[in-house]
Amino acid sequence: MAEPTTDAMEELTVQLRRAAEAASVVPTSMQPAAFAAAWDALGSEIATGRRRPLPSQRRSPRQAAQRAVSASRMSDARIRELIDQIDRTRYNVTSEMKVLDRALRVLSIARAHGVDGLMSPEIAQILREKYRVSTTDSAVRMALGNASKYVDRRSDGRAYRYFLMEPGETYLSHQENAQAS
């Protein structure tokens, strides 16, 4: 019989450790049965090909989230093109506005330029780079997440893409009229 490879041994060690960790949370008298059940579950995981990467190959949750978001985002070139196309004097966005108002305004501006739907990091980038308004993608995400009557939120990988709806446009027009008077 062939000698197991180093990778196979590392994987076996990782699986044994995972089974032991799972069994350690139950009372001592139940640990042997819990270990056996965890080992069986891990064995079926291996048999079905749904393997977890080795610790050295794993990404941190933050890295995984960033990769998922960046993969589903518009290309940087496309965002840069949109930022270049926006006329700051025509579309007024100020730091005195609420985060929700700024985010809705950016969605409206993007739609006027042929881009329907943006993710919170893209909206924040436009606000920072075009309007020099200090904001974060999490602030935008929180504001839009609580505004379901104004935006349609669709899953796009591990993040959401926000689309301005008619009530959002009505809200913006009322805000613009209030500022004008």
Buried (B, 14 or more C-beta within 10 A) or exposed (E): EEEEEEEEEBBEEBBBEBBBEBBEEBEEEEBEEBBEBBBEEBEEBEEEEEEBEEEEEEEEEEEEBBEBBBEBBBEEEEBEEBBEBBEEEEBEBEEEBEBBBBBBBBBBBBBEBEBEBBBBBBBBBBBBBBBEBEBBBEBBBBBBBEBEEBBEBEEBBEBBBBBBBEEBBEBBEEBEEEEEE
